[in-house]
């Protein structure tokens, strides 16, 4: 819309009805159609010699033009010195897990291409040439790793289903035996051949007889052992809470060491001499997020040692500098930190937290000799891009420009805000001011609450199909992203502060944050909206009931309304018990009921838009159905429920993302700006929103 959002409500309403006029006059504003076309760098791998970076680019499908579906994933290669990028595999492709061959002459990846029945392993030469399929497993391949000799590969895949079972399914006997008929993921080892032709003898992959379901596997430097990550079952809950690290002899397939790591698990990495394993782990089974950097000797029965026990941050990416020193990258507060630590626990900072406008890094990759680095990072004015540095002490320089058109857009100011929550706890968040903000004026404000709660918002790119960000700021909203207690980025103690207190102090932190913005003269107390997904959807439901007098609009996405039924319908009951509630339903019925938005449904005076994927296993869609039914029966404020076919815990298809973005923004404008008393039309003119001519 136009920037003059301080005019009469009827003028704002008129602008909504004629978006083509608006877009034609204000193409410097970021609009939903722009968000629908955003491209992202999603993965990067530095070549062994440090000269190139192979990376994946997510390219969304175009609503109303392409066949609907999730984004394509393309393979590109960048020259680190010149910064020039070359497209390798592009178009309607889905490339996964790029990995360099040990000699740096080829890139391996997995994909389901052409007439493939399953996802297979491919190789493409770096100096030109077509992709060649080098290996297919019994079923679609998951993760893989090439051995240092370049002649062997370890990969993950399920066993092929018995022919009799396949025949029965084709005859209609496709019933699911809930949580019993799972197929575990197995670890397979195979030879690799340099050339594949009709005379090549196919090697049959060898399956390791390991109990459990595999989640990861990695070769030791000498190729004689594997690090394998196993969970007891293929359940999501076990993949979160009970995956453990094992060292396996390649020849015999026998487990020779169990690490018994506690709780959640992140990256695991061999030291160059193969004598140590470094793991990013939870502190214990109740720790909400992996983030402690621990090491252990491989061939000694020794416990895990936390190398940086006092770190008030969460480590999420590591790489060995040498046999006794590691590089680590951590989320710290609303930014990031990069440094080294040796086996004695001595740390050195290399890249400290940045300020407003500086990039926030989330992962890195290094050359074989650890002299060249590539980082993935984003900032307030661009989503994830590649940054490189010639050595660990050099400031990373941005090398890719995936969305060059963003330079032509106007961006509102984005900055860090702090306030105190209950008990005087110091809290952080991000505020995006309204575009063309004028001191002394108050503005409608949208509070976006992150999910988890074991996650956090960084002072980086904050605009997506579900995050209002710069789109809302361009329409005259202040947008507030609070990191309430229980968020990550500030160490274990802070991330555990919300446990066994659902909707308690963690959500009072949200109100304290809004009060800070009101006291600062930025936020109009009568026009505050709230939105978020998952746990943020839970907060949105809580704010439209328990705190309904504080919020004039709410958009709840895949959110929780009833904790009593939620713990019995989710696919993560163990995580809910171990790192959220710390009690079972039968231990304290009143706790689960009182922390449920439906318990406070009669307080609702807030117009509430509810949106949910119909195939969501994490927060069952019945949570939204139940909430909608009660609100509709009470009829104290407008309510609408939108269900997305084929979507789960968050939308992945282009049309569903675009629809969500439009509905969320319209709901906020309708009730916070126009201050309407009735719901907007249930229909949306997508062609108009895309700037396309109307159908004749």
N, C-alpha and C positions, 0 to 999 in steps of 0.2 A: 504494500500500500504506500500511498504518499506519506511524507514525513509529518504532515500537519495533523498529528493525532490529538491535538488539544482542542480541536474544533468540536461542534455539536455532534451528538451521537448519530443523528440522521445522516450527516456527511460521511461519517465512518461507515455506516451501513451501506450508503450508496457506493462507496469505493469497493466494498466487498462484492457487490453485485456486478461490477464492471471491471474485473481484474485485467482485461486486455488493455483498457485505457490506462490503468495504473502501471502495468508492466511497460507499456509503450513509453511512458513519461519518466519512469524510474527504474531503468535497467541497471542502475548502480546499487540497488538494494538486493539482498539475498532473499530469494523466494523459495517456496516449496519445490518448484520445478527444478531449481538449481540443486537442491539437496538430493533430489531423485537422480541426478546425473553425476554426483560426486564419485570420483575414483579414488582408490586407496592403495598404498603399498602395504601388503599384509605379511610379507616374509622376505628376508634377505640372507644371502650366504656369500661370504667373502671367499674368493678363490685361494688355493693354497699359497700362490706366489704374491697375493695381495694386489694384483693388477686389475681384477674385475670383481664385480658384485652381481650375482644372479639374484633376481628378485621377482616376486609375484605381484601382479597388479590386479585388484578387484575392479571389474568393469560392470556396472549395473545394467540390467536390461531396461529398455526404454518403455515406460507405460504407454499403452495403446499403439505401439509400433512393433515391438518384439513379442514373441511368444512369452507369456508370463513365466516367471521362475526366479530362482536365486541368481546372484551375480556370476558372471563368468570370471575365471581366474587365468590370467595370461602370464607367460614367462618372458621376461626381458633381461638383458645383460648390460650393465653399465661399466664403462671404462673408468677406473677410479681416478686416474690422473687428469683426463680431459673432461670427465663428467658426461660425456656423450653416451646415450643409451641406444641399444639396438633391440628391436622386437624380435624374439625368437619364435614363440608359438603364441599366436593371437587369434582373435575372433571368437567363435562359439566353442570355447574349450574350457576345461576344468582341470588345471594343472595343480598338483599337490607335491609338497615335500621336496623342493629342489635340493640336490646335493652334488658337489663337485667330485669327480673322480680324483683319486690321490695324486695323479700326475697333472691335474688341472686342465686336461685336454677335452674333457667332456662334462656334461651335466646329466645326472640321472634324475628322474622324476617319476611319479605315478600318475596315471590317468586312465580313463576309459575312453578309448578312441576308436574311430571307424567301426569295425565289426566286432570289437572286443565284447565278450560276454561279461567280463569282470574288469575291475581296475587292475592294470598291469604295470610292470616296471619298464621304463623307456630310457634310452640314452640318446643325446643329441650332441654332436661335436661342436666345440666352441669356434672353430675356424670355418664353419659352413657345412651344410649338408642336412639331410632329413633325419627325423627321429627314427630310431629303430627299436622295436620291442625286443627286450632281451630276456624277459622272464614273466611268466604268468603263474600265479599260485592256484590252489584248489578253489579259492573264492577270492573276492576282491581284496587286494593288498591294503594293509594299513600302513603304519610306519615301517621304515627300512633304514639300514645303514650299510655302506660299503666298507669292507675291511681295508686296513692300511696297505695290504698287498695288491688291492684292486682286483683280486681274483675270486672273492667270495662276498656274499651278501647275507645278512640276517634280516628277516622281515616278519611281519605279523599278519595273520589271516586266520579265519575260521576254517574248520574242516568242511569238506563238501558234504552236503546232506545226503543221507541214504536214498538210493533210487526209489525204494518202496515208499518212503515218506513223501518224496516229490510227486510220485504218481497219485498218492492219496490226496494231496493238496490240489492237484489238477482236477480231481474228481469231486472237489468241494469239501473235503474233510480238512479244513484249514483252521480249525478251532485252536485258540491259544490256551495253553495250560499255564495260567498266570504265575510268573516267577518260578516256574519249574522246568519249562522247555527251552531254557536259554542254551545257546551254543557258545561255549567259551572261545576266546581268541587264543590261538596257539603261536609258538615261536618256531620259525622254520629257517633252515640254513641251506644255501644252494651255491653251487659254483657259478661263476660268470664267464661268459665266452666273449671274446673280442668281436668276432664276426658271426652273424647268424645267416645261414643259407639252407637250402634244402638238404645239404649233406651234413649239416651240423647235428651231432648227436645231442638230443635234448637231455639235460640233467634233471633228475627228479629231486625236488626239494626234500630235505630230511626234517621231520618234525621232532622237536624235543619233547620228551614225556615229562612235562612239568605240571604239577597240580595247581589249578587256579586258572584265571583268565589274564592273559598278558596285556600290558599297557605300553611297555617300552622295552627296547633292547639295544645294547651298544657293545661293540667290540673292544677288548682290551688292546693296548698298543701293539702287543706281540701276536695278537690274533688267537691266543690259546684259551682265552676265557671270554665270557660274556657277562655284562651287567644286565640283569633282567628285572623288570618291575612287574609284579604279579598281584592281582587282587583275588580274593577267595572265589568270587562269582563275577559274571559280567554286569551285575547291577550297577546303576549310577552311584548308589550309596556306597558300595564297596570301592568304586573307583575314586570316590572322594576321600573316604575315611580309612580304608584298610589296605591300600596298596603298599607293598613292602619291597625292599631291594634285596636281590639275591645275586651272588656270584656263581656262575655255572661253568663247568668244564666243557669246552666245545666238543672234544672227542667223545667223552662218555655221556655227556648230557646230565651229569650229576651236579647237584648243588653242593658247593664246597664252602660257602659262607653265607649266612643270613645276617643282615644288618639290624633287623628289628627296629627300624626307624619309627618314630611315633607320629601318629596322625597324618595330616595332609602332606603331600609330597609334590615338589616341583622338579626342577632340572637336576640331573645326576651326571657327573662328569669324571672320567678317568684322568689321573695325573699322567704326564708324558712318560714317566718310567713305569707306570702300571702298578705302583705301590700304594696309592691312596685313591679313595673315592671321595669326591666332594658332592654334597647333596644340599638342595634347598628344601628345608623341612619345617614342619610345624614344631613348636617347642614341646608340645605334648598332645594327647588325644583331644583335648578341649580347646586347643588353639584354633581360632577361626580360619587362619590363612597361613599357608606355608610362607616362610620369609626369613628363617634362621639359616645362616651359612654354616654347615657342619662338615667335618671330615672324619675319616676313619681309615686306619691301615687295612689293606685288602687281605693280607695273609696272616693277620693276627686277630685273635678273639679280643677285640677292644671295643669300647663303647664309642659313641659319637661325641665329638667335641665341638661346641659352639665357638667359632673363631671370633665372633664379635658379639658377645653376650649382652652388652649394654646398648646396642644399636636401636635407636627409636625410629626404625624404618622397616621396610620389608624388601629383602633382597629377592630379585626375580630373574636375574640373568648372570651367568658366571662363565669364566674361561681360565684355564691354567696358563700362567705366564711362564713358569718353569716347574721343576719337580717340587718346589716348596712354596710357591707363591701363586695366588689367584687374583684375577681381576673380578670385580663384582659391580653390578649396577642395581641400585635400589630405588624404590619409590619412597620419598621422604617428604612428609606433609603433602603439599600440593605441587611439589616439583620432584626432581630426581638427583641422585648422587652417584658418582663413579669413582672407584678407588681400587686399591690393592690391599691384600692381607696375606701375611705369611703363616706358616703352620704354628708359629709361636704366638699368633694373635696380634702382631704389630701391623697397624693399618696406616695407609697413606692416601690422602684425598687427591684425586686428579681433576675431577670436574665437580665443583660444588653446586648447590642449588642456585638456579637462575632467578631473575626478576620478571616483572610483567613483560610479556612479549618474547621472552627467551624460550627456546624449545625445551620440552620435557621429553626425556628419553625413556623407552620402555624395554628395549632389548638391544643386544649388540652381537657382533660376530667378528672374528679376527683371522688374520692370515696365519699360516702354519708357524711362522717364526715370531708371531705376536708383535709385528712391527707396523701393521696397518689394521685399521678398525673401521667397521661400518655400523652405524647406529640407526635404529628406527626412532623417529621423534616427531612430535607435532607441536604446534604453537597456537596462540589465540586466533591467528589468521589463516591457518592452513592445516588440513588433516595430515596423517602420517606420511612422512617422506624419508629419504635416505640421507644421512650425514656421514661423512668420512673424515678420518684424520690419519696423518702419516705416522704418528706415534701416539702413545697413550697420554702424553702430556699436552698434545696440541688440541686446540679448540676444534671440535667437529664442525665441518663446513657442509652446508646443505648442497646436495648435488642433483636432486630430482625436483621437478616442478610438474606434478601430476595433473594439477588443475590450474593452468596458467591464467584462466579467465577470472580467478579470484582476485587478481591484482586490480581489476577494474571495479571491484565492489567496495562499497563503504562499510567499514567495520566500526561497531560501537566499542567504546573503551571497556576493557576487561581487567579486573584487578582482584587481589586477595583481600578478603575482609576477615576480621577476627572479632570474637565476642565471648562472653562468659556464659556457660550453661549452669545448670543447677549444681550447687556445691562449689561454685567458683571455677569450674573446669574451663580451661582455655580451649577455644574451638576455632576452627578455620573453615573458610568456604570461599567460593568464587562469586563475584558479582559482575554481570554484564550490564552496564548502564544502558538506558534507552539511547538510541542514536539521536544526536543533537540534544543531549541532556542539558538542561539549564538549571543551575543551582537555585534553590528557593522554590522550585515547583515539585509537587509530588506526583508520582506515576503509578499506574497499575503494575503489579508485580506478580510474576509467576515463579513459584518456588519448585524446582525440580529436585526430587529426593532420589538418590541413587539406591540401587538394589543391594542385595547381599544379606545382611548389612556389611559383610566382609568384602568391601570394595571402597573406593573413594574417587573423588573428582580431582583432577590435576588442573593446574593453571595452563591449559593447553586448548586443543580444539574441542569445543563443547556443543557442536551443532550436528544433529542427525535427524532421522525420521521421527524419533521419539523424544529427542532433546530439543526444546524450543530455541535456545541459543540465539544466534545472530539474526535468525529470521524474525523471532519475536521482538528482539531489540530494534530492528529496523521498522517495526510497526508500533513503536512507542512504549514497549514494555521494559521494565527492569526484570532481569532474569537472575535468580539466586540459586546457587548450588551449594548447599551446606554439607559439610563432613561432620556428621553428628557422632557422638560416642558409639563405639562399635565399628567405626570405619577403620580401614587399613592405612598404612603409610606412617604410622606413629608408634610402632612397636606392639608387642604382644599384650601388655597390660591395657593399653587404650582400646585395642580391638576386642577385648573381653569384657569391657565395661557394661555392655548392654545385655549380657547373658542373664537368663532367668528373670528378666525385667522387661519383657516385650511390651512395647508401646508406653513404657514408663519414662525414665529420664532421657532415653534416646530421642523420643519424640518431643519431649519438653524442650530439648536443645533446638529443635526446629522453630518452635514458637519464640524462644529467646533470640534466635537469629533474625526472625522477621521483626521483632521488637527493636532490634538494633538498627535495622534499616528505616523503620518508622521514626525512631529517635533522631536519626541522621538527616531527616527531612527528605528522604528519597522516595519512600513507599507511602502510598495512600492507604491507610488502614482499612478503608471500606472496599478496596478493589484488589484483594490478594487472592491469587489462585494457586492451586497445588497440583502437581502431576508427578508421575514416576511409574516404573515398572517393577514387578515382583515385590521385593520388600518396600520399594518406593511406591508400588501400588497399594500395599498394606498401609503405608503412611498416608496416602491420598484418601483411602477409605476412612482412616482414623480421623483425619482432619475434616472430613465431611460429616462426621457424626460427633465424636467426643469434643472436637474443637470447632464445631460447625459455626459458632458465632464469630470465628476469626476468618473464615474463608468464603468468598463469594462465588467460587467455581472450583470444581475438582474433576480431574481426568485420571481415572484409575485404570492401569494397564496390567494384565495378568497378576492381579493383586489378591491379597488375603482378606477375607471378610469374617471368617469363622475359624478360629484356631482349634476348636474342638474337632471339627470335621477335617481341617487341613492336615493335621498330623496323621490322620487315618487314610488319606487319599493321595499323599505325595510319594514320589519315588525316592525321597531322601529322608526316611524316618530316623535313621541313625544320626545323620548330621543334625536334624532338628533337635534330637535329644542331647547329643554330645557337645555341640557348639552353639546352640541357640537357647533352648529352654532349660536344659540341664535337669529335666524331670519328665516323667511320662504323664500321659493324660490322667491315669488312675491315681497318680501321686497327689494331684492338686487340681481337681475339677474347676474350682472357683478361679484359679489363676488363668486357665485357658479360656474360660468364658469371659472373665472381666477384661482380658486383653484382646477381645474380639470386637471389631466395629459393630457387628450386629447387636451386641449387648447394649449399645448406646444409640441404636437406630432411631429412637424417638426424638433425639436431639437434632436430627437432620433438618437443616434449612438451606443446605448448599446444593445448587444445581450440579448433578453428578453424571458424567459420561463414563461408562464402563466399557472397556474393550479387552477382548481375550481370544487367543487361539483355541480352536475347538479340539486340537490334539495335544494340548499342554499336559505333560506328565508331572511337571514340577508343582505347579499350582493348578489343581484340577479346575476346569471351567465351571464346575458346580459352585465354586467360590463366588464367581461373578453372577451366576444365575440366582443364587440365594440372595445375594446383596440386592440385585435388581428387583427381585420379587418383593422383598420387604419394603424397599423404598417406594416402589410403584404402588403397593397396597396402602402405605401411609399417605402418599400423595401430598407431601408437604413441600416438595420442591421438584423442579423438572429432573427427570432421569431418563437415560437411554442406554441400551446395551447393544453393542456391536460385536458379533462373533465372526472370526475369520476362519474360513474353511481351509483345512490342510496346514494350518499354522500351529506351532507349538508354543514354547515359552519365549515369545518374541517373534516378530515377523521376519521372514527371510525372502519372500517373493516381492518383486518390484511393485505390483499393483497394491498389495496389502500394505506395504510401507508407505506408499504415496497416499493412499486413502487415510491411513492413520494420521499422518502428518497434517493433512488438510483438516480432518475432523478435530484434532486436538487444538490446533490454532484457532479454528472457527469457534469452538466452544468457549475459549478464553476471550476472544474478541466480543462474542455475543453477550456474555454475562459480565465481564469486567469493564468493557468500554461502553457498549450499548445499553448495559444494565437492563436487559430484557427480562421479562417474567415468564416467557415460554421458550421451549426448545427451538433451535433453528430447524429448517427443513432437513429431513433425513436424507435427501438427495444431494449429490455433489456433481457439478459439471466439470468433469476431469479434463475435457478438451480445453475448456476455457482456462482452467488453472495451469495447463501446460502451454498456453499461448497458441493453441491450434485453432484453426477455423472450425466453426460449427458444421456438423454434418448436414448436407442438403437433403 
